[in-house]
Amino acid sequence: MNSQRFYQWLCERLQRQPDHSDWPLGDLESQRAQLRPCDVLLVDGDSPLDRRLKVLTGSRFSRVLLYIGRPHEVADPALRSLLADYLPCRPDTQLVLDASLERGLCVRDLSNLHDLHLRVCRAQNLSEAECQDALRFAISRVGTGTQHTWSTLALLWLLPWRTLARHARRRLLNRWANDLLRAITGTAVGEAFAFIQFPVHPLVKEPGDAGTRLLRLQPRVFHAADFDHSPYFDVIKAPYLLDKVPTGFGALPWKGNAGALAPEQRKRHLSVVDG
């Protein structure tokens, strides 16, 4: 096995999601109906890479994706043509901007995120033109981090990140992250919003006088916690059976509490209810 094939095998192993018998915490079919172009998707994965990224960034979520939308929802014809070259697909396919160790920043089908826990974050009061500008910048970054390098794997796996304080992890990540690692953590998504002057995080400065200065903070590396904690992004929730809830959760056909289940059923996180 040559080094290239070994690198490919190792990347696939690090990114392999384990098989779970439990029900996921979110329903992709309900969430996909709520998505709008330029929404931010936070992924709570459980692969070895995802677990390492959570330790490294101190976030519950490991990766940041940008929802592009369906090809016809991209206003610029040149961008639509570019997306068709990156990923030939049906006109109704929902696309996301993702990153992997093998391909760097790439375009993927939203259906590939099935069975993953996703949190949808939406920028507040973003106009249609601003959404399109952010998408144009993000799509132009596709292909970043495509150079296969062992330094990323070494940075992720050889350093004892758990032994370091959280502020030390962030400082070292900002200093040592290369293009591939920055793409995986979601920096391209943060830079797309910075491109349209939309703040992900504020930086408040209190000078000596009575006034206060509010500045946009643009770190070198963005990650999931930046969007999850941002005051300028709303969390969009899509509960189970969304189309069957006319007056709130009280209208759902609940069948008692989880404590009433048989012992072998209690291992599951959620239990299906009858209609």
Buried (B, 14 or more C-beta within 10 A) or exposed (E): EEEEEEBBEBBEEBBEEEEEEEBBEBBBEBBBEEBBBBBBBBBBBBBBBBEBBBBBBBBEBBBBBBBBBBBEBBBBEEBBEBBEEBBEBEEEBBBBBBBBBBBBBBBBBBEEBEEBBBBBBBBEEBEEEBBBBBBBBBBBBBEBBBEBBEEBBEBBEEBEBEEBEEEEBBEBBEEEBEBBBBBBBBBBBBBBBBBBEBBBBEEEEEEEEEEEEEEEEBBEBBBBBBBBEBEBBBEBEBEBBBEEEEEEEEEEEEEEEEEEBEEEEEEBEEEEEEE
